[in-house]
Amino acid sequence: MAEKKLQPIIIKRIKKSGHAAHGGAWKIAYADFVTAMMAFFLLMWLLGSTAKGELQGIAAYFNSPLKVAMVGGDGAGNSSSVIPGGGNDLSKVHGQVRRSDSDQDKERRASIDTTRAERAKQDAARIKALQAKIDAMITENPRLNEYKSQIRIDVTPDGLQIQIV
């Protein structure tokens, strides 16, 4: 018994440290999810509150969204500045456009319109030639010819649309 009393008493003390930080990545994923759900419900609300004609217009926009950006449009879409003849400084008077109905202006506008029409015809011809050339290349290549039924080449107002289905 004497031996048992002589043994030293060992006390193990465990130091408690501060709680380690949790990962916060779930918050980012949750925020993305909530944003996606908000966009989805906003889309569903818009689709439910618009008329059929407006829905067709929206669908047409998403079929060719770059049409306005690439081709331009009537009004401000045709120029780089919203103000005709204007620039960055609105106080300048140099370069302002004067409206007149003189014969020269009418002839100039007519020549510009005919030039645009000719350019559009040339572009359409080049696009059709390119479509024929690509079709011929697909037909000539034995590896691509196998997948010819899965390749769609269409002429759209934006240009040549190639789809791999």
C-alpha positions in Angstrom: 0.0 0.0 0.0 2.8 2.3 0.6 3.7 2.0 -3.1 0.3 3.2 -4.1 0.5 6.3 -2.0 3.9 7.3 -3.4 2.7 7.5 -7.0 2.3 11.1 -8.1 -1.2 12.4 -9.0 -1.4 13.6 -12.6 -4.1 16.1 -13.4 -4.7 16.6 -17.1 -6.2 19.9 -17.9 -7.6 20.5 -21.3 -7.5 24.0 -22.5 -10.8 25.0 -24.1 -10.2 27.2 -27.1 -12.6 29.4 -29.0 -15.0 27.8 -31.4 -13.6 27.6 -34.9 -15.4 29.4 -37.6 -17.8 27.5 -39.8 -17.7 27.5 -43.5 -19.8 30.3 -45.0 -20.1 29.0 -48.5 -23.6 27.9 -48.0 -24.6 31.5 -47.7 -23.4 32.2 -51.2 -25.2 29.2 -52.6 -28.3 30.2 -50.8 -28.1 33.8 -52.1 -27.7 32.4 -55.7 -30.7 30.2 -55.2 -32.9 33.0 -53.8 -31.8 35.2 -56.7 -32.7 32.6 -59.2 -36.1 32.0 -57.6 -36.8 35.7 -57.6 -36.0 35.9 -61.3 -38.1 32.9 -62.0 -41.2 34.3 -60.2 -40.6 37.7 -61.9 -40.6 35.9 -65.3 -43.7 33.9 -64.4 -45.5 37.1 -63.3 -44.5 38.9 -66.5 -45.6 36.0 -68.7 -49.0 35.9 -66.9 -49.7 39.6 -67.1 -48.8 40.2 -70.8 -51.0 39.8 -73.9 -50.3 37.2 -76.5 -49.0 39.8 -79.0 -46.5 41.1 -76.5 -45.4 37.5 -75.7 -44.7 36.9 -79.4 -42.7 40.1 -79.5 -40.7 39.0 -76.5 -40.1 35.6 -78.0 -39.0 37.2 -81.3 -36.5 39.3 -79.4 -35.0 36.3 -77.7 -34.7 34.5 -81.0 -32.4 37.2 -82.3 -31.3 39.5 -79.4 -28.3 41.0 -81.2 -30.3 42.3 -84.1 -30.6 45.8 -82.8 -27.0 46.0 -81.5 -25.5 44.8 -84.8 -27.9 46.2 -87.4 -29.2 49.3 -85.6 -32.7 50.5 -85.7 -34.9 53.4 -86.5 -34.2 56.6 -84.6 -31.3 56.7 -82.1 -30.2 53.2 -83.1 -28.8 54.5 -86.4 -26.3 56.8 -84.9 -23.7 56.9 -82.2 -25.3 60.0 -80.5 -28.9 60.4 -79.4 -28.9 64.0 -80.4 -28.8 64.5 -84.2 -25.5 66.2 -85.1 -24.6 66.3 -81.4 -21.6 64.9 -79.6 -20.3 64.8 -76.1 -20.5 68.5 -75.5 -24.1 69.7 -75.7 -23.2 73.4 -75.8 -21.5 73.1 -79.2 -23.4 74.5 -82.1 -20.9 73.3 -84.7 -22.2 70.2 -86.4 -25.9 70.7 -85.8 -28.2 69.3 -88.4 -30.6 71.6 -90.2 -33.9 70.2 -91.3 -35.0 71.2 -94.7 -37.1 69.7 -97.5 -34.9 70.8 -100.4 -34.6 68.7 -103.4 -30.9 68.0 -102.6 -31.8 66.5 -99.3 -34.5 64.4 -100.8 -32.1 63.1 -103.5 -29.4 62.4 -100.9 -31.8 60.5 -98.7 -33.0 58.5 -101.7 -29.5 57.7 -102.8 -28.7 56.6 -99.2 -31.8 54.4 -99.2 -30.9 52.8 -102.5 -27.3 52.2 -101.3 -28.6 50.5 -98.2 -30.9 48.4 -100.3 -28.1 47.4 -102.6 -25.8 46.6 -99.7 -28.6 44.4 -98.1 -29.0 42.5 -101.4 -25.2 42.0 -101.7 -25.1 40.8 -98.1 -28.0 38.4 -98.7 -26.3 37.0 -101.8 -23.0 36.5 -99.9 -24.8 34.8 -97.1 -26.5 32.4 -99.5 -23.2 31.7 -101.2 -21.6 31.0 -97.9 -24.5 28.7 -96.9 -24.1 26.8 -100.2 -20.3 26.6 -99.7 -20.7 25.2 -96.1 -23.3 22.7 -97.3 -20.9 21.5 -100.1 -18.0 21.2 -97.6 -20.2 19.1 -95.3 -21.3 16.9 -98.1 -17.7 16.4 -99.4 -16.2 15.5 -95.9 -17.2 11.9 -95.1 -16.9 12.4 -91.3 -19.2 15.4 -91.4 -21.6 13.9 -94.0 -22.6 11.3 -91.4 -24.0 14.1 -89.2 -25.5 16.2 -92.0 -29.0 15.5 -90.7 -28.0 17.0 -87.3 -26.6 20.2 -88.7 -29.0 23.0 -89.6 -27.9 26.0 -91.5 -30.5 28.8 -91.8 -30.4 32.4 -93.1 -31.8 34.8 -90.5 -32.1 38.6 -90.5 -29.0 38.6 -88.4 -26.9 36.5 -90.7 -26.2 32.8 -91.1 -27.3 30.6 -88.1 -25.6 27.3 -87.8 -27.2 24.8 -85.3 -25.8 21.5 -84.2 -28.8 19.5 -83.0 
